Amino acid sequence: MKTRMVEILVVILIAVLAVVAYLGKIWGWHEGFVFSTSVSLAVVILIFASLIWILVRTLMDKLVGRRIVFLYVGIAITLPLFMSIEQEIVISDEVQAIYDELEQLQPGSKVLVSLDYDPASAPELQPMAEAFFGECFKRDLKLIIMGLWPMGPQQANQAIDTIMARMGLDSTDVIYGEDYVNLGFQAGNEFVIQRMGSSFEAMFGTDYRGTPYQDLPLVRNVNNFSNIDFSYNISAGFPGTVEWVQIAVDRFGLRLAAGNTAVQAPTVYPYLRAGQLVGLMGGMSGGAEFEKLTHLEGKATTYMLSQSFSHIIVIGFIIIGNVAFFRSGRKSGLKE
Amino acid sequence: MRREVPLLITGIVGIVFVVSYFIPHYPFSEMEHWFSDWFAIVAACAIVLGALNLMVVSGQKIARRKEGWGYAIVIIATFLLMTIFGLAGGTGFRETGTGFDWLYKYTFIPLSATMYAILAFFVASASYRAFRARNAEATLLLAAAFLMMLGRVPVGDVITCFMPEGARMSDLAIWIMNFPQTAGQRAIMIGIALGLVSTSLRIILGVERSYLGGE
């Protein structure tokens, strides 16, 4: 069969699966489809046995191509979503520090949250936003939400809808304008942070719905960072945590914690160790730790099994690749 | 004048921002606010300009039947679709339940997440084919990668559950992040900062002019 034909068939198959997944989500099919623990363990053992078989084939100089690697990664990510295997999530000091900081805040304290990411990073960062918003609602902390990325405020709306539904809250329990406001997106990157140091209203004349700043009871008396008790930045790149530390923390003395993608988290560790960041949630595991602390288990906790499984599969293939490398006298790579 | 005016604006704005950091009082504080407001205005205009430019470039691609012109049709169609739904929704176009929100939730989010998720497959394939213990440095990198990959997920502690507290996989990963990794990051950050200071000075003083384009 021609390659183009195969590609068209794969696209059609993916489109059909997407429609089935969408319908399944609407009609709740996925809720009843979970493997028992013994079946889950059997599936895991079978997959590892096949990995060992690939290793044996590699020792016999029969290498596998990249499509097999893709297949295994796909299996490692999707199958655990249907498994029922419990994992112990260990809380790190940097995540505990964020929870402790929230615990010390008095009810009614104002918390500034900047969502500086877009849907591409949402699978990793959205669970952090949901758990953080949920914990603030529980403690009656007032949320002032904004974004330096255009999609950030829209992601905030999604997170608030999700966590309110999960906690059984409605718009009478958490009132817009009094318990939280969404100031929306403002272009200008780090200059927005700098200007907020003297006036929030100069950068956000209205909220994302177009309500004038002075008509929002929550922020009417908020002039600059000196009126903020704590802040939290969820970031996937530039502008993000680095800019918030360099301007809002260093120059205006804001207390800041951050949630970053796993790729970005190492770059902000120097700020964490220097005390410029109160705490840090790094990647999906950071989100899962915070969900555990707040008892608001969500997608990060659910996806940790997929992450564990996929990391082991990747390590397995790196070992197999190295076996092939040493078998070939440290000369050849895998060409395909 | 085409080069002198931008050079003058850059020099004045740069000097004001540097001075106002150390002397945050009148008149520098006022000038800083003024320039920050203008930056936000220019940045907002740049977004509109970027969107219009995308439409023009895509339109030209279709008109000249350049390679991949079919994708340009998709760009224009989806851009117009989102714009129409956004304008039709008025000021509350992003509220839950609007057409814009539905498109955002069920097309934009899954497509963006899919593009990002594909990285997992490519990273796995690239690691399989190229991550080799070729020498001592590469072996050290490989060992650190294994420790981090296992230490950042719960299964790492399951594998090392027989070890005492403080010596499990997650503890090793935390140690790597807090000490060797942070030390390396600091060295890189200091190097970048020194480079930034020197480049910024060259731009403010008009020595570095390549950002203006042209010859």
Interface residues (C-beta under 8 A of the other chain):
Chain A: A18 Y22 R66 V69 F70 Y72 V73 G74 I77 Q87 E88 I89 V90 S92 D93 D118 P119 A120 S121 A122 P123 P150 P153 Q154 N157 Q158 D161 Q186 A187 G188 N189 F191 V192 Q194 R195 S198 S199 A202 M203 Y208 R209 G210 R251 A262 P266 T267 Y269 P270 R273 G282 G283 S285 M304 Q307 S308 F309 S310 H311 I312 I313 V314 I315 F317 I318 I320 G321 N322 F325 R330 G333 L334 E336
Chain B: Y21 S29 E32 H33 S36 D37 F39 A40 A43 A44 A46 I47 T91 G92 R94 E95 T96 Y104 K105 Y106 F108 I109 P110 S112 A113 M115 Y116 A117 A120 F121 V123 A124 S125 S127 Y128 R129 A130 F131 R132 A133 R134 L142 A145 F146 M149 L150 R152 V153 P154 V155 D157 V158 S170 I174 M177 N178 Q181 T182 Q185 R186 M189
